[in-house]
Amino acid sequence: MLRGPAPAGLADPRGHGGLVSEILRVNPIACTAHGICGELLPEVIQLDPWGYPIVTAVELTDELLSHARRAVASCPALALVLEKGRT
């Protein structure tokens, strides 16, 4: 029987422990410094003098998560991603 991924915030049913959360990451090789992510998510992303993003927040709150998803979807270089992580 196939199952989908566990919803965010639930313990891993395979017994690995920890909670699942989302982590915002930037692929520095793919990034072309458009700066859109920094404009859409200034609480988490600062732009360096050349427009490249620096992710400053480690943990995304529920409120910021929706904004982070919008920033990821708006990245023209597809360099911004949300990954599942453990807390």
QUIHUDA-V527489 format. One record per pair of residues at least 6 apart in sequence whose ideal C-beta (glycine too) atoms are under 6 Angstrom apart, sorted by the first residue. I is the first residue (numbers start at 0). GAP is how many residues later the second one is. Records with the same first field share a line. If there is no record, write none. Layout:
I=GAP + GAP
This chain:
7=12
8=10
17=68
18=68
19=64
20=64 + 66
21=38 + 60
22=60 + 62
23=31 + 44 + 58
24=56 + 58
25=27 + 53 + 54
26=52
29=47 + 49
30=21 + 46 + 48
31=45
32=17 + 18 + 19
33=42
34=12 + 16
35=38
36=8 + 16 + 34 + 38 + 43
37=7 + 9 + 15
39=30 + 31
40=26 + 27 + 30
43=13
44=8 + 10
45=8 + 10
47=6
59=8
71=8 + 10
